[in-house]
Amino acid sequence: MRVFLTGASGFVGLALCDSLLARGAEVHGHSVAPPPDWATRALPRGVRWTLGDVTDGEGLRREMAAARPDLVIHAAAATADGEREAAGDAARVAAINVGGTANAVEAAAACGARRVVALGSGAIYGKGPEAAAMLDEATTAPTPRILYAITKLAAEQLALRLGEVHGVPVCAPRLGILWGRWEHRTGERATTSPLHQAVGRMRRGETAVLPLDARLPLMEGGDAAEALTRLALSEATGVVNVGPPKVSRLLDMAQALAGEGPAPRIGAPANVALFASERPPFAQERYEAACGPLPLTPGPEAAARYLAWLDAVGADAEIFGDG
């Protein structure tokens, strides 16, 4: 199977490259920046890389036509924390998340791709359903407030509509809060996951200080990539949750990831930023109907695997930066 993957040098993109290559797929990785050197060394060989911006519809269509993909996975996105929102960068974020999604689906239709998977986010649900027991695609109404969530909801709806218009099946997975293998800082990802921030500090010999004892639907990046690969190879269409059916205590996970570094704690001033203070778990009926059980590695095992992966890659400075 030939796969065209946008945003391939980002966190989820690299994890998907690894997962797809393991399935024997031919992967064409398209991204605005080349993969970091450490990622090129760590990935199995086989990805064909091209550079381009998803806001360049003509260029994207040209590259996709040359690749002749069976499957298009659109993972390119720009996150926007409060600082970026206030900086007047909204047009760029919308151009990537909304316009880039339109370009990707239209290019996929033009080149004869059989299927599109346009990645979404659980941030779409917003803060409104925090009291809900479960985030359900069928019954939980999205209430996005921040720029990232607003543009991701618009992109999701646009992808599904363009799929109908052009006769291309589109699946729009909503992801939980991801952390783990392949996560790193990029130009379009202003704030990494809380666990990425915490691990970076602890491996530098610092104490990671969390602002509060958050409980979140955390999912390790390798598990998420495997779940998305299964979904991409299925026939599922429409909105599908890809997030854990239970929440994890952030401090517990940080403690499991401390290794030989200083133990993390909760306090002030905090040096770890949170995406959310609380978020309910994800209903999994739609995913399970299409793909079976969601791949979820237990927390301690996921932590040990991640630390072993970091040691094997040996690129802490590039993965975590200077904090």
N, C-alpha and C positions, 0 to 999 in steps of 0.2 A: 504494500500500500504506500502511495506517495502522499506525504503530509506537508502542507505549507503552514508554517507556524509564525505568526507575527509576535513581536515582543519576545523573541526567542532568547535574547541575552539577559532578560530579567530573571527575577526569583522563580516565578512559576514557569517561565519559558524554559529555563535550564533544567528544572526538575522534569518537565514534560519531554525535553530532548532525551534525557536519560531513560525515562520510562518507555518512550516510543522506540528508541533504538533497541532496547531490550526485547521488544516485540518484533523486531526485524523490519520496522518501517523505514522507508527512505524519507529522511527529514530535510526539508528546505527551511532553514532558519532565517527569518527576516527581522531586522531590528534597526533602530536608529543609531546604535553604537555596537561595535564588535564585542564579542564575549570577552570578559577579562582573561588575562593570560592563565591565571590559576584554574579557571573553569575549562579552558581549552585543554589544559593538561589533564584535568580530572575526568572530563567526559570521554566516553568511548568514541572512537573515530567513526565518522559517517555522516556528520551534519554538513550540508552545503550551505554556506553563509552568504547572504547578501545584505547590504546596508541600504536603508531607506526609511522614510518617515511615512507613517500611515495616513498623515494628512495630505500626502501627495498621491491623489487618487490615480492619476495617469501612470506614475511610476510603479505603484503597487500593482495595478492591472498588468503592466508589462512584465514584471517579475513573476507574477502568478501564472500568466499565460505561458511563460517559458518553462515553469516548473511542472505544469499540467497535473495538478494535485487531484487525488480522489477525495481528500478531506482537507478542509481548511479549519485550523484552530486559531481563533483570534484572541491573543492574550495581551496585546499591547494596551497599555493604560497609563494614565498619569494620576497619581494620588495627590491630594491637596490638603495639607494640614491648615490650621488656622492662620499660620504665618503666611503661607502661600496664598490663601484666600485674600488676606488683607493687602498683599503686595500688588494686587491688580493683575493677577495672572489667570483670571477666570476664562478669558477667551482661548488661551492656549490649552487649558485643561479640557474645555468643552470641545475644542477642535480635535484633540486626540481621542477623547472618550466617545464622543457622539459622532463627529464627522469621520473619524478613523474607522469606526464600526460600520458606518454606511459604505465607506470605500471598500472595506474588506468583504462585506456581503455582496456588493455589486460586482467586485472583481471575481469573486468565487463563482457567481452565476455566469459571468461572461466567459470564464475559462472552462466551464462545464464540470465544476466540482460537484460531487454527489451529495455533499453534506457539509454543514458549517456548525462549529461549536464556538459560540461567542461567550467568553467568560464574563460572568457577573460577580456580584459580591453580596454577602449577607448584610453589608452596610445599607443596602437598599431598604431593609426593614425599618431602619431609623430607630429613634428612641421611643416611639409611641407604644410598641408592644412589649416593653420591658417587664410588665407584670404578667405577660402571657407565659403559660407553662411550656409552650413549644412554638417555634416558628414554622408555620405550615404554608407551603406555596399556594394552596388552594383557598385558605381561609384567613391568613394574616395579611392585612392590607399594608402595603409599603407606606411609610411616612418619613421619607428622607428629608434631612434638614441641611446637612453640610454639602458643599459643592461636589465633592467626590461622589457621594451617594446619589445626589440629584442627577448628575451626568450619567452615572452607571444605570440608573433606572431608565432614563431616556434612551440610552444605548441599547439596553435589553429590549425595550419595546420596539425600537426602530429595527433591530436585527430580526425580530420575529415577523414584523410587518413586511420587510423587504424579502424575507424568505417566502412569504405568501405571494407577493407580487411576482417574483422571479421563478417560483416553482422549485425552490431549493429547501430541503428540510433543514431547520435550524433548531439547535438545542442551546438553551441559555442556563448554564449552571450557576447557582448562587453559592459562593464559597464561604466557609467559616473563617475564623481568624487563623491564618497560617503562620508557621514558624518552622525553622529547621534547615535541613540540607538545601544548599544552593542559594539561601537567602543572602543578600549583600546590598550595599547601598548603590543606587543608580541615580542618574540625573533626574528621572521622572518620578522617583519614589523618595519623597522628602523624609518620611519617618518610617523606620523599619518596625518590625513587631516588637512588643515589649520584651519578649524572651531573647530576641537577637540583641537588643540593647543591653539587657542584663548579662548575658553570656560574654559579650564583648568586654564589659567592665570587669567581670570576675576573672576573666583570663588575662587581664592586664594587672591583676592584683588589687583591684578596687572593690569596694563594697557596693553592690547594686541596691539602691533604695527605691522601693515601690511606693507610690503615693497612697495606695489603699489595697485592701485584700480583695481583688477582683476575682469574679468567677465567670469564665468565658468559654465559649465553644472552640477550644484550641485543637488544631489539626496539624500534624507534622507534614512538611512539604513533600516528602517522598510518598507518604500515604495519599496526600491530595492528588499528586501526579498520577499515581496508580488508579485512583478512583476516577479521575478525569479521562484517563486512557480507556478504561472499561466503558465509560459513558460514551466517549467518542466512537468506539467500535460497536456500540449498540445501535438500536433504531429509535431511541428515545428522542422526542422533540418537545419544544416548549420549555417552560421553566422547571428546573430540577434542583433541589437542594443538594449540595455536596458539603455537608458540615456535620459534625458529630451529634448524636442524639443525646448527649449529656455534656454538662459543663465541667471544667477542671478549675481547680484553685490555682491561680497564677503563681502564688508564693510557693506552693508545693512543687510546681514544675521548675521554678527557678532554683529551688533548693536541690532538686534532682540533677540540675545542670551545673551546679557549682563546682563539681569535681574537687580539685585540691585548692580552689580559690576561696576567697572570703565568702562566708555565708550571707546570702541576701537578707534584707529585712524590709519592714514597712516603717515609714517615718517621713520626716520633713527636715530639710528640703529634699524632695525626691530628685533622682537623676535618671529615672526611667519614665518615659511618656506612655500613656495608655490611649488606645483607640476608643475604648469604651470601659465604663466601670462595671457594668453587668450586661449580659446578653443571653437570652434563653437558648436552649439547644435547638437543633434542627430536626424537624420531622423527616423521616427517611422512606416513607412508603413508595414514593415515585421512583427514587433511586433503586430501591430494592427490587421493585417490579421489573426494572429494566436490566439490572446488573447483579443482583444478589446482594449479600451483606457488604456494607461499606468497609473498606480496609482501614482498620484503626489499630495501631500498635499501642499497647498499654504504656502509660506515661513513663515509668522507670526504664522500660526497655527502649522506648523511643529516645529518652535522654542519653542512655548509654550508647546507642547507635549513632546519635548525632555527635557526641564527643569523640567517638572513635573516628568518625568521618572527618571531623575537623583536624584531628591529629594526622590522619592519612593525607589530607590535602595540604596541610602545612602552610596555610596562607592567611593567618589571622589578621595581619596588618591590612591586607586587601579586602578581606571579607567584612571586618568590623571597623576599619578606619581608626581615627583617633578619638572616637566617641563624640 
